[in-house]
Amino acid sequence: MLFFFLLLVSSSPFPRRGQKPNDGQSTAMPRLVCRLAACGAGLSGPATPAEADAIAVEMPRWAWGLTLLVDLLMWVALYWRDYTIGTNVAIAHYYSFMTITDLPALRVSWQLKAWWQPFRAAAALSFLFLDVSLLLNGLETPGLVFLRLGACLLRLLHALWCLWAFGPKRQWQALPRFGAWYLQHVSGATLLLALWACLGFFCPYVFILMHYNYGDLRLDAPLTALQGTYILTVVAKSAVLDMTFMSRSQAGVNELIACILFSGQYPLIFDTYWLPPLRMGHLLAEILFAIIAFAYLFLDFRVVFEDTTKTAVCDA
């Protein structure tokens, strides 16, 4: 996301190194604008640009159906736990971050569904390391853990095969340019996810302190490692999937659904939020999703360029 903003700066008509501005040269200074959008204005997004065509990936429907089947098997294996044991409640809650943020992939257009595959592979790899760590810490059932590892390995191999067979391949080169177009013409609300990304990257343990470990300190290290991967498997994935809709309303619906589904867990596992050291700190996540949804749906929040003209000073 920060890379997209830097790309905007680099692609603006500043004089390049070694280039002197000519008389009357126009330069463009990027800035963020944030204002209430007119009712219904821009919600559907502008017409599909050439930048979107450049990232399109053809993925057959049978391959997409196989993707859903593999994922269903993996999620059943991961969530099949004894929830009378508190640590299993905490583990399942951490799974839910990826499950919930995977949901927008179900609504993405056929030409862009393949952009979910890199994040499927990354998440499966992070689950493999998590389950091995839980097993070594004595927090996994020896029999079921091999079923979970097998299901995660299947998802990883399937996602890698989809990337090899269908892509995205060369389309990666066009993604930054598409992101820059999105920030200029659709919404810059995606940049708000950078707040979560920065905190999750530099201090993932803060998020662990927002979750009750049910008195078992063995849970903290594996979940901290998993939390560190969320910058890719949750935040970056959400940003890319939001952008593939090329619509403020659709991206806003994505974030609103995430906010509702995370909030809906409070009455089910209230102790998880009430008993940790940072009591009810988890509300920050729901508030952030709500703010991003509001920004998408009701604000004109974009990166724009202000043109200035340089004029030569003539000596008398």
N, C-alpha and C positions, 0 to 999 in steps of 0.2 A: 504494500500500500504506500509506504514511504517512497519506494522505488518509482511508483507511478507518478507521484508528485514531483520527484526530481526529474523524471522524464519530461514532464510538462515544461519545467524550467529550461531544460536543455534543448527542447524542440521549439522554444519561442525564438523570435528573430533578434536575439542579442548578437552583437558583433562577435565573431569567432576570434580565437587567438591569432594575433598577428594581423587582424583585419581592422582597418580604421573606418569609423562610421562616416558615411558620405553626408553631404548637406541634405537636410530634409529627410534623413533616414528615420523610419518608424521602428520603434522598439516596443516590446510588450512586457509588462510587469505582471506576473501571476499573483492573484490574491483570492482568498476565500470570501464568498458572499453567503450570507445566511439571512433569509427574510421569509415571511409567510408567503406561501404560494397562493395564487388565485385559485378559487374553488375549482377543482378538477383539472387545473392547468398542468400539463406535462406529466400526468400520472401514467399515461400509456407509453411515454418515451417517444423520441424522435424516430423518423424512418430508419430502417435497418441500414447501417453505413457499410462502406467497404471494409472497415476495420472488423466488423462482425463476420463478414464473409471470409475473411482471412483466417479466422480461428475455427471455422466450421469443421466438424469431423463426422464422417459418415460411419454410423455404427448400426449393423443390422438388428432388426427387432428380436430375432431369435437369440442374439448375443446379449441383448438387454434382458430378456426373460431369464437366461441362464444366470446373469448377474444377480437378479432378484432372488433366485432360488438358492444360490450359494450364500448370499447374505442372510436369508431366512434361516438356513441351517446353522450359520455361525451365531446369530443372535439367540436362537433357541439354546444352543450349547452354552453360551456365556451366561444367560439369565437363569438357567436351570440350577437353582441353588436352594439351600435350606435357609429360609429367611427368618427362622427363629434364632439364628445366630447373627448377632449385630454386625459383625465385620462383613458378612455377605450383603447386608443392606447398604453399607458404605460403598462396597465394590460395585454393586449394581447401579448405584447412583452415579458413579463415575462413568460407567458404560453409557448411561443415558445421555451424557453430553454429546457423544458421537452419534448415537441413534437419532436424537432429536435434530441435530444439525445436518444429518443425512437426508431428512425428509424433503427439502427443496429439490433434490435430484430427481424425485418422482415427477415433478411438474415441469422440469426443464424441457425445451424443445428437443426433438430427435437429433438435430444437427449439433447440439451442444452437450448432450448427456455424457459423452466420453470424458468430459473434463472432470467428472467425479472419480474416474479410475485412479489417478495418481494419489488421491487422498484415501481411497479404499485400501490401496497398497500400504501407505504409510500407517494407517490406523491398524491394519492387521499385524504389521510388524511390531507396533507398540504393544498390542495385546499379547503377542508371543512373549515379549520380554516381561510384561507384567505377570503373566501366569507362571512363568519360570521363577520369577522373584517371589511370588506368593507361595509357590511350592517349596522353595528353599527356606522360606520363613515359617513354614508349617501352617500356612493359612489356606491351603488347597486340599481338596479330597483327592488322594492319589489316583483313584480310578477315573473320576470324571475329568481331571485336569488334562489327561491325554486326549480325551474327546474334544475338549476345548482347544487344545494346541493343534489337533488335527484340523478342526474347523477353521481356525485362524490361518493355518498354513495353506489350506485350500483357497481361502479368500485371497491371500497374498499372491499365490501362483496364478489364480484366475485373473486378478487385476493386472499383473505383469503381462500375462498373455494378451489381454485386451489392449494394453498399451502397445505391445509389439505388433499385434495384428491390425489394429484400427487407428491407434494414435490416442491423444495428440502427439505428433512428431514435429514436423517443421512448423506446425502451428504455434509452438512455444515461442518462436521468434516474434510472432505477431501479437502475443498476449499483452506485453507492456504497452504497445501502441493502442490496443483496444482499451486497456485500463485507463490510459490518459484521455482517450475520447470519452469514456464513460464519466470520468470525473468532471469533464468540461460540459457535457451535454445532457447528462441524466441526473446524477447526484454524487455529491462528495460525502454522503453519510457513511459510506464504506470506510472512510478514514477514521471514523469514531472507533472502529474495531481495533485500531492501533493502540488505543488506551489499554485495552485488555491484553493485547499482544505484548506490550512493553512490560507490564506488571508480571505477566505470566512467564516472560523470558528471564527477567532479572531476579525475580523472587517468587518462584512457584510455591514455596512453602507457606507463603501468606494465605494462599487458597486452601491449603491443607488445614490451616488453623481455623478456617470457616466451616469445617466439617468434623463432626464427632467421630472419633475412632473406636468408640464403644469400649474404651479402657484397654485397648490392645495396641501398644506402641509398635508392634511388628508391622502394622499396616502403614505407618507413615512413610517409610522410605520407598516402597514400591509405588504408592500413589503419588508421591512427590515426583518421581521419575516420569510417571504417566502424565501428570499435570504439565510437566515441561514440554511434552510433545504436542500439547493443545494449540500452541502457536501455529502449528502446521495443520494438525488433524481437525481442529475446530475453527480457529479464527481465520486462517488463510482460506480454508475450504468455504466458510461462510461468505467471505468476501468474493471469491471467484464465482460461487453459485449465484449470489445476489446479482453480480454483474451480468451473468449470462442471460438474465431475464430482460435486460435493457428496458426496464420499466420500474418507475418508482413505486407504483402500487403493488406490483408483484413482489419486489424486494421487501417492501414494508410488510406485506402479508407473511413472508418468511420469518421476519424478526418478531412479528406479533405472535405467530404460532409458537415460536420458541419461548417467548415470554410466558405465554399461557401454560405450556406444557411443563416448564420448569416450576412455575408458581403452583401448578396443580399437585406437585409432590409434597408440598408443605403439610397438608393434613395427613398424608400417608406416612411420612417419616419425619415428623416434627422434631424428634430428639436430635436428628442429624444436624439441624440448624440451631437448636436452642442450647445444647450442652457443650459445644466446642469452646475453646478459649476466646475466639472472636464471635461472640454470641450474635446470631442473626446477621452476621457479616455477609452471608450469602445473598442477602437482599440486593447487594450492589450489582450482582449479575443480572437479576431480573430488572432492576432499574435501568441498567445499561441497554438491555434488549428493548425496553420500552422507549427509551430515548432515541435509539436508532430507528425503531419503527415509526415514531412520531416524526423524526427528521425526514424519513423517506416519504411519508404520506402527506405531510402538511407544510414542509419547508422547501423553499428553493435554496438548496445548499450545494453550491458548486464551486469549482475553480474557474475563475474568469481572468481574462487578460485586459489590462488597461493600456491602451496605445498612447505613446508619447512621441512627439516628433522633435528631433534635434535640428536646430537651425544654426547655420554658421554665423559667426560674428564678423562683420566686415569692418576693417580698419578705414577710417576716413582718409 
